[in-house]
Amino acid sequence: MSNQLINEKSPYLLQHAENPVDWYPWCQEAFEKAEREEKPVFLSIGYSTCHWCHVMERESFENQEIADILNEYFVSVKVDREERPDIDSVYMSVCQILTGGGGWPMSIFMTPLQKPFFAGTYFPPESERGMTGFKELLLAIAEKWGKDRDKLVQSADELLAYLGGTDGGESKEPGGRNVKAADAGKIDERLPEKAARLLSDSFDRENGGFGDAPKFPMPYNLIFLTLYSHIYKKETAFEQVRITLEQMRRGGIFDHIGYGFSRYSTDKYYLVPHFEKMLYDNALLIIAYAAAYKVSGDRQLLDTAEKTAQYVLREMTGPEGGFYSAQDADSEGEEGKFYVWSPREVCAILGDRRGKEFCAYFGITEEGNFEGKNIPNLLNGHEIIDDLAKEKEILYRSRRDRTKLHLDDKILTAWNSLMISALSILYRVTGEDKYLLAAERAQKFTEKYLACSSTLYVSCRGGGHGAVKGFLDEYVYYAAALIGLYEAIGQDEYLKRAVSMCREAERQFADSGGGYFLYGPENGRLITRPKEIYDNALPSGNSVMAYCLVRLWQITGERDYGQKAERQLAFMAGEAEHYPAACCMYLTALLFYRNPPKKITAVLAEDDSVKETVRRLPFCAEFKILRDETKEYKRLGGKTTYYVCEGHKCMPPTNEKPE
């Protein structure tokens, strides 16, 4: 029998619609029921491609005995963290404060007034190996609620007071430090250097990446280091980027058969991934690889960026151009089963001779490297660019016949925008029209299904936007994507729309004391109002807003954007000084602010092409390409001619390629 989730659009909520648990979505009805029946609320937050969310569902939420306990003593609420990042952010802070960590599935117990008093993540159904069982926990909380409710309510009130409440004056970052509106200071010119040093201190020189296992790609750190090394000629910083990008491409975190990157590596070698693939990781990694290629000219880096784009365009793109959110890690209840191989399977498909050659190349052995089977990889040192495209395509087609992976086919405005940015940058690096066309299709999709005038929505699925109005991230990520499209082809409509998105973000989310809140007055009200500062799985909205304001100032020359950019940069500087390596997207904006890109106008020779001209322009340049001469821009000697402005001065026209 279906529960209250049956009419939702979220794939994650729909996965739980047939559970025996009487789930509610986040809604007033659920909290009114809890208050009326004097029950605590059990809040479960996750997402559709989360492995441990699936495990807890199978073990506990499909368990009739546990469902009966939940239905009798609690009101149960399910939230898709990707649809409601505001709820996820608020209660993730709670989880981190109460437990010292966080993750998904997130399990929160709270009063009918949404005040939390207990938090955790995954619980097994029965107590085991020192972990409290979910059934035991439910019964203990139900008993405590019945006998000593006042104490639970008191602890919830104390926690809420510690978090700062909803007065809008301050919020709290994970770890418990208050972020006050007045925390704005002078911009420390040494912040990029400090961040680079901190990252260098944690760099794994043998295996790439930063820190030990598990290793997350953290592409915005790599993008920052690439720009930092390029501007200040810091070869050591770029070597860290190069080693990391190469090791990720060599490891099993990269899908050598179907391309694209998994969420993270469970080991320090990048061999064994957590197999889910997220759109945002792949978008940011395309940017990281493309930027590193542009700086270095290393063809292997561009090959990785293009193969990752091929994966997204082949498997994660809808019929009208929007990009899907994620692919699951599990198939037939086993994580990674879809992706692994034995030598026998490979040889049966490719034939004995070519099969053995393929296995030797990609480290596929009888012993296996993952639960008796093999994750293809190049950690053996073989060349990254190979001549096995035909064999990989045959194995790819064969693999599609295995049990299909769950696809989270909702389209998220923020993640869609990241992919638009990635494709725009890939176009600027390669000059390939297919990337620009895909970016523009996705932008049109955004306007059709995710926007209504100046209002953005978080997601859509199956036609028509969702019910949740956008948060800060939706507006600033989309503004950044529009700026990227403008930078790629110079169409004023993209710049005007970016301006309108930033104005709307200012109206809804700005704090008069500095910075921007995650949610605004049109999003409802929660127990706290977060102001996210540090980059996490995604760059923080405050950092991306700083980038947008800086670039709008540099493109338009309007002083109003300059003042807002400087104010936001100063606000973020007050936060970044505590640990600048956690604010790499902000530092990227700061580097752009301190080092404005060159402005280049190229007038093409008759035998020159846009594609080739785009490819030879320098990293980060702001450019316009003219096929014909104008009154202001003439060819020299009939050859392609470049007009370059940098800082507050313009150089004489030249036929020499700008550096």
PyMOL commands that set and color helices and strands:
alter all, ss='L'
color gray80, all
select helices_A, chain A and resi 11-15+28-37+51-61+64-73+85-99+134-147+149-163+191-201+219-232+235-250+279-296+299-315+343-350+352-361+389-399+413-430+433-450+472-489+492-509+521-523+541-556+559-576+580-582+584-594+610-616
alter helices_A, ss='H'
color red, helices_A
select strands_A, chain A and resi 23-25+41-46+75-80+106-110+116-120+170-172+178-180+264-265+273-274+277-278+326-327+330-331+334-335+407-408+411-412+451-452+455-456+459-460+599-603+622-626+641-646+649-650
alter strands_A, ss='S'
color yellow, strands_A
deselect
rebuild
show_as cartoon
